[in-house]
Amino acid sequence: MTRLEVSHAERVVFPEIGRTKGDVVAYYERLAGRILPHVAGRPLSIRRYPKGLDGPGFFQKNVPPHYPSSIERFAVPRSAEATKRHRRKDGGAAPDATVYPVLARAEDIPYLANQGAIELHVTTARLPLEQPDRIVLDLDPPPGALPLVRRAALVARDRMGELGLPTAPLATGSKGFHVVAPIVPSVDAWTIATTTQKLAALLAAEHPDEMTLVFRVAKREGRVFVDWLRNRTLSTVVAPYSLRARPRATVAAPLRWTELERTPPDGFGIDDAGALAGRPDPLAELAAAPADPAPFVAAVDAAFARAGLELESFDRFRS
């Protein structure tokens, strides 16, 4: 990979630990080969901090005109109402489509870092997004509840295994863990999202003192939120090996289940690039032989029916 000429390489991006934009680009150059299999072919949302964490940050979905042609463009039409809500700051009409970047080359990952990107977030399906190839449960704990979220991850692993899906954990670099199941892209996105919602409801019903589907933090009562919403079309999850826009420049790192008890969600950081590059990638290993999701869908449906549960409609603003 040709090394980039980094603009403003000396700019401090992570003031607490003194890491610069040059350090961020170097990290992504080192890990680009690890990251690409997890992001290639997926619409990408980028969390940018052009002036570092001391300045404003924002999520960017649209591809700027100056991005190289090697980065594919994937246009998603906006609804009329969404277009009306997203008016430009100058008062002009908003575009009638969101044009996502889609990566195919490792070289374009440090390129994005040179554009001020810190975090990379991707969909659970590759283009054309009709059939997901991953199921993700995002386990979001209350503050300081590391033992609780570890238990929740193991409960999710065991239940998903009983229902036919092997999984790998991801230390998110933030507060919690993801439980990730690579699947054959053979079931439509709506069915996968609905099945994952049913799975989350089962977990919450079977472990009501520890797990919940309540979206609003104030109403969770010290329980782990089982976030199934990441499985909706165009919803995103943090990409494996992405940096996080947190003071210590933590990293989203795939783990083996045997590492869960000794590794906190924010246990890896930017200075661990060499160690991360040399570690096995349990998630990539699992993705090399993805599970057939059809038996899982049938098993979840049967368990959901036996439990006498009802699938509730979800409105994040009312939940």
Secondary structure, DSSP 8 states (H G I E B T S, - for coil): ------TTTT-EEETTTTEEHHHHHHHHHHHHHHHHHHHTTSBEEEEE-TT-TTS--EEE-S--TTS-TTSEEEEEE--HHHHHHS--TTS----SEEEEEE---TTHHHHHHHTTEEEEEE-SS-TT-SS-SEEEEEEE--TT-HHHHHHHHHHHHHHHHHTT---EEEE-SSSSEEEEEEB-S-S-HHHHHHHHHHHHHHHHHHSTTTEE---SGGGSTT-EEEE-GGGSTT--EE-TT-B-SSTT-BB-EE--GGGGGG--TT--BGGGHHHHHHS--HHHHHHTS-B-HHHHHHHHHHHHHHTT-------TTT-
